[in-house]
Amino acid sequence: MKLDELKLEVDYFEFDEKLYQKLNATPLKNPKLVSFNKKACDLINLDYKECETQEFLEFMNGTKILKGSVPYSMVYAGHQFGYFVPQLGDGRAINLGSINGWHLQTKGSGLTRYSRQGDGRAVLRSSIREYLMSEAMYALGIPTTRALAIIDSDSFAHREWNQESCSIVLRMSPSWIRIGTFEFFARTKQNAEKNLKQLANYVIKQSYPELENEENKYEKMFYSLVDRSAKLMALWQVYGFQHGVMNTDNFSMAGLTIDYGPYAFMDYFEKNSICNHTDVEGRYSYNNQPYVARWNLFVLLDCLKKICDETKLENYMKNYLSLHKKIYLDMMNKRVGLEVSKSGDSNLYLILELLGALESSKMDYNVFFYRLTNLKSFEDLSSILDIAVFQEPLKKWFESYKKVCLEQETTFESRFEIMKKVNPKYILKNYMLQEAIQKADEGDYSLVNELLNIALNPFDEHPDFERYAQPTPMKFANIKLSCSS
């Protein structure tokens, strides 16, 4: 389908006009295409060749508006690092409308009513990171927003001590509603209950359509989000992902990973790792993520008590941590090649022992699992031990692992069949992204596109990038990032 044949739908103007702002983008100077994503094009039936046209650049830059589109930004509130901020919102994002159930949004499109002290822009560095990571998460089976394209420009913005080129990334999501949206609606001075019900109905239509005609549908919406959030946190931890800014305004009502800022896939394993250098207390550390998600869900619960049975919501929250633990352990069993049906206390202790061994040995987290997948003998562990800073903790773990494998009568072949589906060869690390960013800053976007291919095909061989399947060089490992990342 050609770009001009796409017809967007806007369904947000059913809400009070005080809850959004209609506005057009502020265009960037001399926009140029960095990359487009064919997988995302398929979701909206857009012909690939259209993404290479001048019209597509104009669409990305906000100077061309598609049929049916009425651009707007949304207001929301949120708890940031535990402290309530009564008004936030799309400070640099503009919603364009939806097609095929995907809501399109450009990030970096200029000032809105909700920009506060910001300039409404996104720089190339942060845009590349979001563009690539959302697709990497998708390919790993982790629920996430998607990204269709990214443009660079001759406009500039100041970040920290540098002047950087401005960029726009076109993001796609089944929903952009956050817990923070409910926080704002719950505090509207007039018609708070009416507004909450309207918002809940909107979320159910977008993300939980099976509940539309159910009794107690608002409670059931909450239950579903609790389940999805437990799974999402488990998958983050299974693959060593750290979000960095799990504020309620960055927490999706659809159970998706959204708003990629200072994030990281863990390099060497460290359970209390912090990837955001402004998180001085470690609120959003790797190990704390499930508990922060629970805290965020309780914030939502407090909003929904105006339209729900509070006791029912509180009772359901009692299931959250046990569900998270079950999903996490099931996936970790698969990562070491053990059958979930045979999982028991021995497997639990094995996983706990492994995490301790990985941390003590200073082992690259995801590279360990890939090498374990391809292990052919317990007599020769050199492919794994040789990349550990300290070998003894892992040697001891392998003794336990071998014992469990014998008890459960598994073979290298049977374990390989389980592990090859969940242990990718390639995980996008921050140092890889930084290489792409540095080239892009010089006008060379080739590595952005090559990393996109790797991100979307992490289990495949990429012979020209074999070095990216090796442990992260120690000088780049577990580096903390800023919120402008």
ABEGO torsion letter per residue (X at the ends): XBAAABBBBBAAAABBAAABBBBBBBBBBGBBBABBBAAAAAAAGBBAAAAABAAAAAAAAGABBBBGBBBBBBBBBEBBGGBBBABBEBAABBBAEBBGGBBBBBBGAEBBAAAEABAGBBBAAAAAAAAAAAAAAAAAGBBBBBBABBBBBABBBBBEABBBBBBBBBBBBABABBAAAAAAAAABABGAAAAAAAAAAAAAAAABAAAAABBGAAAAAAAAAAAAAAAAAAAAAAAGBBAGBABAAABBAAGBBBGBBBBBBBBBBBAABBABAABAAGAABAAAAAAAAAAAAAAAAAAAAAABBAAAAAAAAAAAAAAAAAAAAAAAAAAAGBBAAABBAAAAAAAAAAAAAAAAAGBBAAAAAAAAAABABAABAAAAAAABABAAAAAAAAAAAAAAAAAAGBBAAAAAAAAAAABBABBBBAAAAAAAAAAAAAGBAAAAAAAAAAAABAABBBAAAAAAABBBBAAABGBBBBAAX
